């Protein structure tokens, strides 16, 4: 119930979203496209690039929560 202390527009995100689960779901979704990997190095390379893409989205503007005074 601690999520109720946040502004109403943030409560849905806090209540329903687990960031680690979202990242894992994205990794699973994008690696399913490839199917089988010939070696572990290629799997790690793809996973690393996916994680870099996710990080770039968060750093360059898409904010999880924004606190605006107004």
Residue frames relative to the residue before (quaternion, step in Angstrom):
aa qw qx qy qz dx dy dz
X 1.0000 0.0000 0.0000 0.0000 0.00 0.00 0.00
X 0.4742 0.6900 -0.4429 0.3207 3.59 1.20 -0.08
X 0.5441 0.6248 -0.4061 0.3855 3.61 1.17 -0.37
X 0.5895 0.6018 -0.3717 0.3901 3.61 1.13 -0.46
X 0.5682 0.5902 -0.3861 0.4239 3.59 1.23 -0.20
X 0.6243 0.5315 -0.3318 0.4665 3.60 1.26 -0.32
X 0.6517 -0.4932 0.3819 0.4315 3.60 -1.23 0.33
X 0.6519 -0.5698 0.3445 0.3629 3.56 -1.10 0.74
X 0.6585 0.5222 -0.3259 0.4331 3.63 1.00 -0.74
X 0.6897 0.4598 -0.2799 0.4843 3.62 1.21 -0.38
X 0.5272 0.6807 -0.4044 0.3086 3.57 1.15 -0.47
X 0.6309 0.5358 -0.3420 0.4449 3.61 0.96 -0.78
X 0.6670 0.5034 -0.3044 0.4572 3.59 0.90 -0.92
X 0.6857 0.4863 -0.2893 0.4578 3.56 0.87 -0.92
X 0.6803 0.5074 -0.2862 0.4447 3.56 0.95 -0.87
X 0.8254 0.3124 -0.1242 0.4534 3.59 0.78 -0.99
X 0.7329 0.4456 -0.2445 0.4522 3.62 1.09 -0.41
X 0.0746 -0.7423 0.6649 0.0365 3.50 -0.95 0.96
X 0.4206 -0.7581 0.4378 0.2382 3.58 -0.37 1.25
X 0.6437 0.5200 -0.3352 0.4504 3.59 0.95 -0.78
X 0.6467 0.5094 -0.3198 0.4690 3.59 0.98 -0.79
X 0.6403 0.5250 -0.3293 0.4538 3.58 1.00 -0.75
X 0.6484 0.5031 -0.3157 0.4762 3.58 0.96 -0.85
X 0.6614 0.5035 -0.3093 0.4619 3.60 0.90 -0.87
X 0.6399 0.5231 -0.3236 0.4605 3.58 1.00 -0.79
X 0.6520 0.5066 -0.3094 0.4717 3.59 0.99 -0.84
X 0.6312 0.5223 -0.3320 0.4676 3.60 0.98 -0.80
X 0.6680 0.5032 -0.2967 0.4610 3.57 0.89 -0.93
X 0.6573 0.5261 -0.3109 0.4409 3.57 0.91 -0.92
X 0.7464 0.4223 -0.2321 0.4591 3.56 0.85 -0.96
X 0.6529 0.4782 -0.3361 0.4817 3.62 1.12 -0.41
X 0.5547 0.6015 -0.3967 0.4160 3.62 1.17 -0.41
X 0.5832 0.5953 -0.3648 0.4152 3.57 1.12 -0.68
X 0.6790 0.4867 -0.2857 0.4695 3.57 0.99 -0.86
X 0.3453 -0.7442 0.5016 0.2744 3.58 0.96 -0.80
X 0.7796 -0.2009 0.1811 0.5648 3.57 -0.23 -1.25
X 0.3128 -0.7436 0.5676 0.1647 3.52 -1.11 0.78
X 0.4933 -0.6772 0.4558 0.3005 3.61 -0.93 0.85
X 0.8044 -0.0448 0.0224 0.5920 3.59 1.11 -0.57
X 0.6825 -0.5167 0.3452 0.3848 3.54 -1.30 0.37
X 0.5968 0.5921 -0.3587 0.4057 3.58 1.07 -0.71
X 0.6696 0.4906 -0.3046 0.4671 3.59 0.96 -0.81
X 0.6123 0.5371 -0.3432 0.4678 3.58 1.06 -0.69
X 0.6756 0.4876 -0.2886 0.4717 3.58 0.91 -0.91
X 0.6289 0.5337 -0.3315 0.4579 3.58 1.03 -0.75
X 0.6689 0.4837 -0.2996 0.4783 3.59 0.92 -0.88
X 0.6566 0.5055 -0.3146 0.4631 3.60 0.88 -0.91
X 0.6473 0.5215 -0.3157 0.4575 3.59 0.97 -0.81
X 0.6764 0.4816 -0.3042 0.4669 3.58 0.91 -0.84
X 0.6184 0.5292 -0.3455 0.4671 3.60 1.06 -0.68
X 0.6686 0.4957 -0.2970 0.4680 3.57 0.93 -0.90
X 0.6275 0.5205 -0.3362 0.4716 3.60 1.06 -0.70
X 0.6310 0.5284 -0.3284 0.4634 3.61 1.03 -0.78
X 0.6532 0.5088 -0.3094 0.4677 3.57 0.94 -0.92
X 0.6530 0.5105 -0.3098 0.4658 3.58 0.94 -0.90
X 0.6509 0.5241 -0.3194 0.4468 3.59 0.92 -0.86
X 0.6214 0.5373 -0.3415 0.4567 3.59 1.02 -0.78
X 0.6919 0.4791 -0.2813 0.4611 3.57 0.91 -0.90
X 0.6923 0.4882 -0.2859 0.4480 3.59 0.96 -0.82
X 0.7609 0.4425 -0.2180 0.4215 3.59 0.88 -0.90
X 0.8508 -0.2083 0.0884 0.4743 3.56 1.02 0.25
X 0.6616 0.4692 -0.3452 0.4723 3.57 0.91 -0.65
X 0.1161 -0.8180 0.5630 0.0214 3.54 -0.38 1.22
X 0.4843 -0.6617 0.4964 0.2850 3.51 -1.05 0.80
X 0.7750 -0.0232 0.0441 0.6300 3.56 0.90 -0.97
X 0.0939 -0.7764 0.6189 0.0731 3.56 -0.96 0.79
X 0.2249 -0.7593 0.6000 0.1131 3.51 -0.91 0.95
X 0.0117 0.8059 -0.5886 0.0627 3.55 -0.33 1.25
X 0.2869 -0.7335 0.5901 0.1773 3.52 -0.93 0.92
X 0.3329 0.7750 -0.4934 0.2122 3.50 -0.82 0.82
